Amino acid sequence: MKSDEIIEKIRNKLKESDPARRTVVNTFQFNFTDVDGNLIKSMALDIYEGSASTVDAQVTISDENFYLVGTKQNTFQEVLHQEKAKIDGDEDAISKMLEKLRINSQN
């Protein structure tokens, strides 16, 4: 998957962070699709592949668009506005998580 390098960066960031100091403690599931919208991988943050039994929110996004957001070529808000991603569940939790990972800005 093209966005595997972005996922690995997120994994490393989570490993390096002190669990006692985490401000985002929700469970998120990401569903990655191909360009035709077919599911190619699901994963939940604390990051493992597969589906979680309970999640606070779900994000469905193509591998390509996640890669573009992760490499700061596009913002997550732009992807949502263009209807190239879908959020189900607690949108506030998603916003906090994206702020922490800094993948929703082009700084």
MDTraj code that builds the backbone (N, CA, C; nanometers):
import mdtraj as md
import numpy as np

residues = "MET LYS SER ASP GLU ILE ILE GLU LYS ILE ARG ASN LYS LEU LYS GLU SER ASP PRO ALA ARG ARG THR VAL VAL ASN THR PHE GLN PHE ASN PHE THR ASP VAL ASP GLY ASN LEU ILE LYS SER MET ALA LEU ASP ILE TYR GLU GLY SER ALA SER THR VAL ASP ALA GLN VAL THR ILE SER ASP GLU ASN PHE TYR LEU VAL GLY THR LYS GLN ASN THR PHE GLN GLU VAL LEU HIS GLN GLU LYS ALA LYS ILE ASP GLY ASP GLU ASP ALA ILE SER LYS MET LEU GLU LYS LEU ARG ILE ASN SER GLN ASN".split()
xyz = np.array([
    [0.0839, -0.1167, 0.0000],
    [0.0000, 0.0000, 0.0000],
    [0.0894, 0.1243, 0.0000],
    [0.0531, 0.2209, -0.0784],
    [0.1339, 0.3416, -0.0922],
    [0.1502, 0.4152, 0.0410],
    [0.0460, 0.4166, 0.1236],
    [0.0517, 0.4929, 0.2482],
    [0.1157, 0.4152, 0.3634],
    [0.1727, 0.2980, 0.3388],
    [0.2376, 0.2216, 0.4459],
    [0.3463, 0.3021, 0.5164],
    [0.4199, 0.3856, 0.4423],
    [0.5250, 0.4653, 0.5065],
    [0.4659, 0.5676, 0.6036],
    [0.3478, 0.6210, 0.5734],
    [0.2805, 0.7146, 0.6634],
    [0.2338, 0.6398, 0.7881],
    [0.1778, 0.5212, 0.7677],
    [0.1312, 0.4393, 0.8797],
    [0.2484, 0.4044, 0.9712],
    [0.3622, 0.3719, 0.9141],
    [0.4803, 0.3383, 0.9940],
    [0.5263, 0.4589, 1.0766],
    [0.5193, 0.5791, 1.0199],
    [0.5544, 0.7001, 1.0957],
    [0.4603, 0.7181, 1.2143],
    [0.3320, 0.6925, 1.1932],
    [0.2338, 0.7038, 1.3011],
    [0.2647, 0.5993, 1.4084],
    [0.2933, 0.4772, 1.3660],
    [0.3279, 0.3709, 1.4619],
    [0.4471, 0.4119, 1.5477],
    [0.5511, 0.4634, 1.4829],
    [0.6708, 0.5046, 1.5555],
    [0.6421, 0.6179, 1.6525],
    [0.5604, 0.7124, 1.6094],
    [0.5251, 0.8247, 1.6963],
    [0.4497, 0.7750, 1.8192],
    [0.3585, 0.6803, 1.8007],
    [0.2846, 0.6244, 1.9135],
    [0.3762, 0.5458, 2.0067],
    [0.4719, 0.4713, 1.9517],
    [0.5663, 0.3948, 2.0346],
    [0.6514, 0.4877, 2.1206],
    [0.6899, 0.6034, 2.0635],
    [0.7764, 0.6977, 2.1338],
    [0.7020, 0.7800, 2.2384],
    [0.5716, 0.7905, 2.2267],
    [0.4962, 0.8754, 2.3189],
    [0.4716, 0.8046, 2.4515],
    [0.4683, 0.8820, 2.5556],
    [0.4413, 0.8312, 2.6892],
    [0.2907, 0.8102, 2.7024],
    [0.2456, 0.6854, 2.7199],
    [0.1015, 0.6595, 2.7288],
    [0.0313, 0.7418, 2.8368],
    [0.1010, 0.7734, 2.9439],
    [0.0408, 0.8508, 3.0528],
    [0.0165, 0.9961, 3.0126],
    [0.0852, 1.0425, 2.9099],
    [0.0720, 1.1826, 2.8684],
    [-0.0124, 1.2001, 2.7438],
    [-0.0686, 1.0939, 2.6916],
    [-0.1505, 1.1030, 2.5702],
    [-0.2784, 1.1798, 2.5998],
    [-0.3109, 1.2725, 2.5123],
    [-0.4343, 1.3497, 2.5281],
    [-0.5456, 1.2960, 2.4390],
    [-0.5120, 1.2109, 2.3454],
    [-0.6120, 1.1460, 2.2616],
    [-0.6159, 0.9995, 2.3038],
    [-0.7271, 0.9574, 2.3596],
    [-0.7371, 0.8209, 2.4095],
    [-0.8528, 0.7452, 2.3445],
    [-0.9044, 0.7985, 2.2369],
    [-1.0127, 0.7329, 2.1648],
    [-0.9575, 0.6231, 2.0757],
    [-1.0448, 0.5360, 2.0291],
    [-1.0071, 0.4302, 1.9358],
    [-1.0601, 0.4668, 1.7980],
    [-0.9736, 0.4624, 1.6990],
    [-1.0086, 0.5007, 1.5632],
    [-0.9834, 0.3851, 1.4697],
    [-1.0755, 0.3627, 1.3795],
    [-1.0548, 0.2635, 1.2756],
    [-1.0464, 0.3348, 1.1414],
    [-0.9432, 0.3014, 1.0649],
    [-0.9274, 0.3534, 0.9301],
    [-0.9557, 0.2411, 0.8324],
    [-1.0385, 0.2690, 0.7331],
    [-1.0685, 0.1741, 0.6256],
    [-1.0090, 0.2321, 0.4978],
    [-0.9079, 0.1660, 0.4443],
    [-0.8401, 0.2144, 0.3247],
    [-0.8992, 0.1465, 0.2018],
    [-0.9212, 0.2272, 0.0984],
    [-0.9796, 0.1770, -0.0253],
    [-0.8841, 0.1987, -0.1415],
    [-0.9104, 0.1269, -0.2503],
    [-0.8372, 0.1535, -0.3729],
    [-0.9079, 0.2661, -0.4475],
    [-0.8606, 0.2993, -0.5651],
    [-0.9190, 0.4113, -0.6404],
    [-1.0638, 0.3869, -0.6794],
    [-1.1060, 0.2624, -0.6812],
    [-1.2447, 0.2299, -0.7156],
    [-1.3357, 0.2215, -0.5937],
    [-1.2799, 0.2470, -0.4743],
    [-1.3595, 0.2439, -0.3530],
    [-1.3700, 0.1074, -0.2872],
    [-1.2926, 0.0097, -0.3350],
    [-1.2933, -0.1248, -0.2761],
    [-1.1995, -0.1289, -0.1562],
    [-1.2446, -0.1876, -0.0465],
    [-1.1652, -0.1979, 0.0751],
    [-1.0402, -0.2812, 0.0502],
    [-0.9224, -0.2256, 0.0880],
    [-0.7984, -0.3013, 0.0739],
    [-0.7325, -0.3299, 0.2089],
    [-0.7632, -0.2477, 0.3116],
    [-0.7056, -0.2721, 0.4434],
    [-0.7844, -0.1933, 0.5469],
    [-0.8037, -0.2532, 0.6638],
    [-0.8605, -0.1832, 0.7787],
    [-0.7581, -0.1885, 0.8904],
    [-0.7508, -0.0833, 0.9692],
    [-0.6617, -0.0829, 1.0848],
    [-0.7165, 0.0099, 1.1903],
    [-0.6867, -0.0214, 1.3142],
    [-0.7290, 0.0625, 1.4253],
    [-0.6050, 0.1218, 1.4904],
    [-0.6158, 0.2445, 1.5365],
    [-0.5055, 0.3059, 1.6103],
    [-0.5124, 0.2601, 1.7530],
    [-0.4241, 0.2105, 1.7894],
    [-0.3025, 0.1785, 1.8590],
    [-0.2184, 0.0979, 1.7649],
    [-0.2124, 0.0922, 1.6715],
    [-0.2081, 0.0551, 1.5336],
    [-0.1807, -0.0939, 1.5131],
    [-0.2844, -0.1568, 1.4725],
    [-0.2757, -0.2964, 1.4328],
    [-0.3711, -0.3147, 1.3160],
    [-0.3416, -0.4117, 1.2328],
    [-0.4286, -0.4342, 1.1181],
    [-0.5500, -0.5145, 1.1594],
    [-0.6590, -0.4903, 1.0895],
    [-0.7829, -0.5593, 1.1177],
    [-0.8866, -0.4624, 1.1704],
    [-1.0003, -0.5126, 1.2095],
    [-1.1091, -0.4302, 1.2602],
    [-1.1134, -0.4395, 1.4114],
    [-1.1476, -0.3280, 1.4751],
    [-1.1648, -0.3264, 1.6196],
    [-1.3099, -0.3594, 1.6513],
    [-1.3324, -0.4218, 1.7670],
    [-1.4698, -0.4573, 1.8029],
    [-1.5511, -0.3332, 1.8405],
    [-1.4884, -0.2360, 1.9025],
    [-1.5561, -0.1100, 1.9330],
    [-1.4617, 0.0050, 1.9001],
    [-1.5149, 0.1057, 1.8354],
    [-1.4357, 0.2231, 1.8003],
    [-1.5179, 0.3478, 1.8296],
    [-1.4481, 0.4587, 1.8555],
    [-1.5155, 0.5858, 1.8746],
    [-1.5508, 0.6486, 1.7406],
    [-1.4679, 0.6218, 1.6399],
    [-1.4918, 0.6804, 1.5081],
    [-1.4256, 0.5942, 1.4018],
    [-1.4769, 0.6036, 1.2798],
    [-1.4230, 0.5332, 1.1641],
    [-1.3957, 0.6326, 1.0533],
    [-1.2831, 0.6159, 0.9868],
    [-1.2471, 0.6982, 0.8719],
    [-1.2335, 0.6046, 0.7531],
    [-1.3008, 0.6359, 0.6421],
    [-1.2834, 0.5610, 0.5184],
    [-1.2196, 0.6566, 0.4187],
    [-1.1036, 0.6163, 0.3678],
    [-1.0242, 0.7024, 0.2791],
    [-0.9439, 0.6118, 0.1864],
    [-0.9180, 0.6596, 0.0666],
    [-0.8365, 0.5789, -0.0247],
    [-0.6908, 0.5835, 0.0196],
    [-0.6182, 0.4813, -0.0160],
    [-0.4750, 0.4755, 0.0109],
    [-0.4070, 0.5994, -0.0460],
    [-0.4410, 0.6348, -0.1681],
    [-0.3811, 0.7506, -0.2352],
    [-0.4068, 0.8796, -0.1584],
    [-0.5309, 0.9031, -0.1173],
    [-0.5624, 1.0266, -0.0459],
    [-0.4982, 1.0308, 0.0926],
    [-0.4896, 0.9169, 0.1624],
    [-0.4216, 0.9135, 0.2916],
    [-0.2740, 0.9467, 0.2728],
    [-0.2148, 0.8935, 0.1667],
    [-0.0752, 0.9236, 0.1354],
    [-0.0565, 1.0737, 0.1096],
    [-0.1464, 1.1331, 0.0312],
    [-0.1363, 1.2769, 0.0016],
    [-0.1507, 1.3616, 0.1273],
    [-0.2398, 1.3209, 0.2179],
    [-0.2551, 1.3937, 0.3442],
    [-0.1310, 1.3731, 0.4306],
    [-0.0840, 1.2493, 0.4394],
    [0.0320, 1.2178, 0.5222],
    [0.1603, 1.2832, 0.4756],
    [0.1715, 1.3088, 0.3457],
    [0.2905, 1.3763, 0.2920],
    [0.2670, 1.5265, 0.2763],
    [0.1564, 1.5734, 0.3317],
    [0.1199, 1.7154, 0.3366],
    [0.1021, 1.7785, 0.1989],
    [0.0638, 1.6961, 0.1001],
    [0.0310, 1.7485, -0.0316],
    [-0.1144, 1.7921, -0.0381],
    [-0.1917, 1.7520, 0.0638],
    [-0.3330, 1.7861, 0.0735],
    [-0.3679, 1.7855, 0.2217],
    [-0.4715, 1.8570, 0.2623],
    [-0.5141, 1.8524, 0.4015],
    [-0.6308, 1.7552, 0.4157],
    [-0.6496, 1.7070, 0.5364],
    [-0.7609, 1.6170, 0.5600],
    [-0.8929, 1.6902, 0.5376],
    [-0.8985, 1.8177, 0.5759],
    [-1.0204, 1.8953, 0.5540],
    [-1.0539, 1.9055, 0.4057],
    [-0.9523, 1.9232, 0.3206],
    [-0.9761, 1.9297, 0.1762],
    [-1.0297, 1.7971, 0.1231],
    [-0.9737, 1.6878, 0.1721],
    [-1.0183, 1.5556, 0.1291],
    [-1.1644, 1.5347, 0.1703],
    [-1.1992, 1.5754, 0.2931],
    [-1.3383, 1.5650, 0.3378],
    [-1.4296, 1.6537, 0.2548],
    [-1.3871, 1.7771, 0.2303],
    [-1.4672, 1.8724, 0.1528],
    [-1.4932, 1.8202, 0.0109],
    [-1.3944, 1.7524, -0.0455],
    [-1.4081, 1.6970, -0.1805],
    [-1.4799, 1.5617, -0.1785],
    [-1.5275, 1.5213, -0.0609],
    [-1.5975, 1.3942, -0.0422],
    [-1.5131, 1.2739, -0.0847],
    [-1.3822, 1.2827, -0.0574],
    [-1.2906, 1.1733, -0.0869],
    [-1.2565, 1.0944, 0.0389],
    [-1.3204, 1.1289, 0.1509],
    [-1.3066, 1.0555, 0.2766],
    [-1.4388, 1.0674, 0.3497],
    [-1.4623, 0.9712, 0.4372],
    [-1.5870, 0.9707, 0.5130],
    [-1.5549, 0.9437, 0.6597],
    [-1.6180, 1.0184, 0.7487],
    [-1.6025, 0.9983, 0.8927],
    [-1.7363, 0.9552, 0.9490],
    [-1.7340, 0.8491, 1.0263],
    [-1.8517, 0.8044, 1.0999],
    [-1.8139, 0.8009, 1.2467],
    [-1.8979, 0.8560, 1.3316],
    [-1.8712, 0.8509, 1.4748],
    [-1.8388, 0.9873, 1.5302],
    [-1.7517, 0.9902, 1.6282],
    [-1.7188, 1.1100, 1.7050],
    [-1.6216, 1.1989, 1.6268],
    [-1.6764, 1.2998, 1.5586],
    [-1.5926, 1.3879, 1.4761],
    [-1.4959, 1.4701, 1.5606],
    [-1.5338, 1.5057, 1.6841],
    [-1.4426, 1.5789, 1.7719],
    [-1.3198, 1.4942, 1.8043],
    [-1.3419, 1.3664, 1.8293],
    [-1.2302, 1.2758, 1.8574],
    [-1.1382, 1.2664, 1.7362],
    [-1.1949, 1.2574, 1.6172],
    [-1.1149, 1.2528, 1.4940],
    [-1.0327, 1.3808, 1.4800],
    [-1.0944, 1.4953, 1.5019],
    [-1.0228, 1.6228, 1.4895],
    [-0.9050, 1.6299, 1.5856],
    [-0.9258, 1.5859, 1.7099],
    [-0.8166, 1.5874, 1.8084],
    [-0.7032, 1.4946, 1.7652],
    [-0.7379, 1.3772, 1.7165],
    [-0.6366, 1.2825, 1.6741],
    [-0.5564, 1.3373, 1.5563],
    [-0.6235, 1.3964, 1.4596],
    [-0.5540, 1.4505, 1.3433],
    [-0.4654, 1.5692, 1.3809],
    [-0.5109, 1.6518, 1.4742],
    [-0.4264, 1.7616, 1.5220],
    [-0.2984, 1.7073, 1.5834],
    [-0.3123, 1.6059, 1.6665],
    [-0.1959, 1.5476, 1.7331],
    [-0.0973, 1.4887, 1.6340],
    [-0.1476, 1.4237, 1.5305],
    [-0.0598, 1.3615, 1.4323],
    [-0.0114, 1.4612, 1.3279],
    [-0.0660, 1.5803, 1.3316],
    [-0.0300, 1.6890, 1.2393],
    [-0.0446, 1.6496, 1.0931],
    [-0.1453, 1.5647, 1.0636],
    [-0.1658, 1.5278, 0.9234],
    [-0.2801, 1.6044, 0.8618],
    [-0.3356, 1.6990, 0.9369],
    [-0.4457, 1.7758, 0.8812],
    [-0.4030, 1.9184, 0.8453],
    [-0.2727, 1.9436, 0.8416],
    [-0.2258, 2.0768, 0.8040],
    [-0.1152, 2.0656, 0.7015],
    [-0.0891, 2.1740, 0.6353],
    [0.0177, 2.1760, 0.5345],
    [0.1370, 2.2562, 0.5820],
    [0.1621, 2.2602, 0.7113],
    [0.2757, 2.3354, 0.7684],
    [0.4064, 2.2739, 0.7289],
])
top = md.Topology()
chain = top.add_chain()
for i, resn in enumerate(residues, 1):
    res = top.add_residue(resn, chain, resSeq=i)
    for name in ("N", "CA", "C"):
        top.add_atom(name, md.element.get_by_symbol(name[0]), res)
traj = md.Trajectory(xyz[None], top)
